[in-house]
Amino acid sequence: MRTHPRTSGAAPQLAVLLTGVLAGLLIGSALHWADGRSWGGSHDTTAVVVGLEHDGIHAMAGGRDVVLHLEKVPPAGTEVRVEVRPDGRARPTSYRQTWPGALGRGVALAVGLLVIVQLYRFFVTGRPVERSVPSDA
């Protein structure tokens, strides 16, 4: 009731927005932490694409065969800067989560969901009914 977009003023709406931003910063921090945990122990190197096989895009990196996780298959012979995990998985270094990127995605997610909820409350729920205390007459 206190934060309904039809009845509250600007201050409660700004408080809701600030709460969304803070939640987004927590989500972004969790994204960055999870990325660091899942790719911990990896090292940066240059990989040369060999080709597409049944289990993914294969490349040679530092004298060993690695499987790249990419959106598109680059032509054979393409050099890609990658980080390689000890288990042989590799990804381009550009896929690494940066603090600004992770925090931006977290804030965008939280604030986006918050805006959807507030728009839903504004357009679908209508005006909240004020509760009145019956008077003894």
PyMOL commands that set and color helices and strands:
alter all, ss='L'
color gray80, all
select helices_A, chain A and resi 10-38+93-95+99-123
alter helices_A, ss='H'
color red, helices_A
select strands_A, chain A and resi 43-53+56-61+64-68+79-84+89-92
alter strands_A, ss='S'
color yellow, strands_A
deselect
rebuild
show_as cartoon
